[in-house]
Amino acid sequence: MYTVMFKGLITNNVAEKVFDLFDEMKIEPNQFTLSILFNACAVLNNNRATKTGKKLLAEMPENYRNNNITSTSAIDMLMKFGDVESAERI
């Protein structure tokens, strides 16, 4: 449910609300939700997005790193932040 809501908020140009809803989540994000959250961070590319995105990436379970979609979303986010070095490490 959260993943669909996040995607809808991004599509409707209210990506900032993704973080408000994420803060209310009572469950850990799965790999699909993380991909959408990374996308929201890349779209916003502000201080809150950078902080949230890097925290999510640091806490992301190792087995999610093997998922091409999740990893690609994380790389895209980092590149939009201008953090080429971290993107290359993924």
C-alpha positions in Angstrom: 0.0 0.0 0.0 2.7 2.5 0.9 4.6 1.9 -2.3 1.6 2.8 -4.4 0.9 5.9 -2.3 4.6 7.0 -2.6 4.5 6.5 -6.4 1.3 8.5 -6.7 2.6 11.4 -4.7 5.8 11.5 -6.9 3.7 11.3 -10.0 1.5 14.2 -8.8 4.5 16.4 -8.0 4.1 16.2 -4.2 7.2 14.2 -3.5 7.8 16.1 -0.2 4.7 14.3 1.2 6.4 11.0 0.6 8.7 11.7 3.5 5.8 12.7 5.8 4.0 9.4 5.0 7.3 7.5 5.3 7.8 8.9 8.8 4.4 7.5 9.8 5.1 4.0 8.5 5.2 1.4 11.1 6.8 -1.3 9.0 10.3 -1.6 7.4 10.4 -0.7 3.7 10.9 -3.7 1.4 13.1 -3.5 -1.7 10.2 -2.1 -3.9 9.4 0.6 -1.4 13.1 1.5 -1.1 13.3 1.9 -4.8 10.4 4.4 -4.8 11.9 6.2 -1.8 15.2 6.6 -3.5 13.3 8.0 -6.5 11.6 10.5 -4.3 14.9 11.6 -2.9 16.3 12.0 -6.4 13.3 14.1 -7.5 13.4 16.4 -4.5 17.2 16.6 -4.1 17.1 18.9 -1.1 18.6 18.6 2.4 15.9 16.4 3.8 16.0 14.1 0.7 19.8 13.8 0.9 19.7 13.0 4.6 16.8 10.5 4.2 18.3 8.8 1.1 21.7 8.3 2.6 20.2 7.0 5.8 18.0 4.5 3.9 21.0 3.4 1.8 23.2 2.9 4.9 20.4 0.8 6.6 19.4 -1.1 3.5 19.7 -4.9 4.0 22.6 -6.4 2.1 20.5 -8.8 0.1 18.6 -5.8 -1.4 21.8 -4.6 -2.9 21.7 -7.6 -5.3 18.4 -6.3 -6.7 19.1 -4.4 -9.9 16.1 -2.1 -9.6 16.9 -1.1 -6.0 20.6 -0.6 -6.7 19.9 1.4 -9.9 17.5 3.6 -8.0 20.1 4.2 -5.3 22.8 5.0 -7.9 20.5 7.4 -9.7 19.7 9.1 -6.4 23.4 9.5 -5.4 24.3 10.8 -8.9 21.6 13.4 -8.6 23.0 14.4 -5.2 26.4 14.8 -7.0 27.9 11.9 -4.9 29.6 10.1 -7.7 32.0 8.3 -5.4 29.3 6.6 -3.3 27.4 5.8 -6.5 30.5 4.0 -7.9 30.8 1.9 -4.8 27.4 0.4 -5.3 
